[in-house]
Amino acid sequence: QVQLVESGGGLVQAGGSLRLSCAASGIFFGIMTMGWYRQAPGKQRELVATITSGNTNYADSVKGRFTISRDNAKKSVYLQMNSLQPEETAVYYCYAKRFGNDFWGQGTQVTVSS
């Protein structure tokens, strides 16, 4: 099993930045993909960014502003978010895929004020 714990959420003004962190515990071996999703009130959960063996994938809406990175030695994945906008207020979830199984963190709230 894999446990994921997010941190780094909070309140930021429009145009500001936040850095999210996600630490994995449990069985880390075999985790191929890690990433971030978000869910705004009344909306479906959506992909933000993923990273697999150094290859990254971003939602079009965050390209050029968000950067995902991973430190396998620390069993962690990070999301640097710049130029945040109010519509990006959401709960941000850490994600990992291991041998076809999906794992999720409990989420961290990001609120962007206008």
C-alpha positions in Angstrom: 0.0 0.0 0.0 1.0 3.6 -0.5 0.0 6.5 1.7 0.2 10.1 0.4 0.2 13.2 2.5 0.0 16.6 1.0 1.1 19.9 2.4 1.6 23.5 1.3 -1.9 24.6 0.6 -3.3 27.8 1.8 -4.6 31.3 0.9 -2.9 33.4 -1.7 -3.8 36.5 -3.6 -4.3 36.4 -7.4 -1.0 36.4 -9.1 0.8 34.8 -6.2 2.6 31.5 -5.8 2.4 28.4 -3.7 4.4 25.2 -3.6 2.7 21.9 -2.8 4.5 18.9 -1.4 3.4 15.3 -1.3 5.3 12.7 0.8 4.7 9.0 0.1 5.0 6.3 2.7 4.6 2.6 2.6 5.7 0.6 -0.4 7.4 3.1 -2.7 9.0 0.5 -5.1 7.1 0.3 -8.3 5.5 3.7 -8.3 5.8 4.8 -11.9 3.6 7.9 -12.1 3.0 10.6 -9.5 1.1 13.8 -9.9 -1.5 16.3 -8.9 -5.2 16.7 -9.6 -7.6 19.3 -8.3 -11.3 19.5 -7.6 -13.2 22.8 -7.4 -16.6 23.0 -5.7 -19.3 21.6 -7.9 -16.8 20.4 -10.5 -15.2 17.1 -11.4 -11.6 16.3 -10.4 -9.2 17.3 -13.1 -5.6 16.6 -14.0 -3.1 19.3 -13.2 0.2 17.6 -13.8 1.9 14.2 -13.8 5.5 13.0 -13.9 6.7 9.6 -15.0 10.4 8.7 -15.1 11.2 12.4 -15.6 8.6 12.9 -18.3 6.0 15.5 -17.4 2.5 16.2 -18.5 0.5 19.3 -17.8 -3.1 20.5 -18.3 -3.1 23.2 -20.9 -4.5 25.7 -18.4 -1.4 25.5 -16.2 1.4 25.1 -18.8 4.1 27.7 -18.3 2.9 28.6 -14.8 3.1 25.3 -12.9 6.1 23.0 -12.5 6.0 19.4 -11.2 9.1 17.8 -9.9 9.9 14.6 -8.1 12.5 13.4 -5.6 12.6 9.7 -5.4 15.1 9.7 -2.6 12.7 11.6 -0.5 9.7 9.7 -1.9 8.1 13.1 -2.7 6.5 15.0 -5.5 6.1 18.8 -5.7 4.0 21.3 -7.5 5.3 24.9 -7.9 2.3 27.0 -8.8 2.9 30.6 -10.1 0.5 33.3 -11.3 -2.4 31.7 -9.5 -5.9 32.8 -10.4 -9.1 32.7 -8.4 -10.7 30.1 -10.6 -7.9 27.7 -9.5 -9.3 27.6 -6.0 -9.7 23.9 -5.3 -8.7 21.0 -3.3 -5.5 19.7 -4.7 -4.9 15.9 -4.5 -1.6 14.0 -4.7 -1.8 10.9 -6.9 0.4 7.9 -7.5 0.0 4.8 -9.7 1.7 1.6 -8.7 1.3 -1.6 -10.7 -2.0 -0.4 -12.1 -3.4 0.7 -8.8 -4.3 4.3 -8.1 -3.6 6.0 -4.8 -4.8 9.4 -3.5 -3.9 11.7 -0.8 -6.6 13.4 1.3 -6.1 16.7 -0.4 -4.9 20.2 0.5 -7.0 23.3 0.0 -5.7 26.1 -2.2 -7.7 29.3 -2.1 -6.9 32.2 -4.5 -8.4 35.5 -3.6 -9.1 38.2 -6.1 
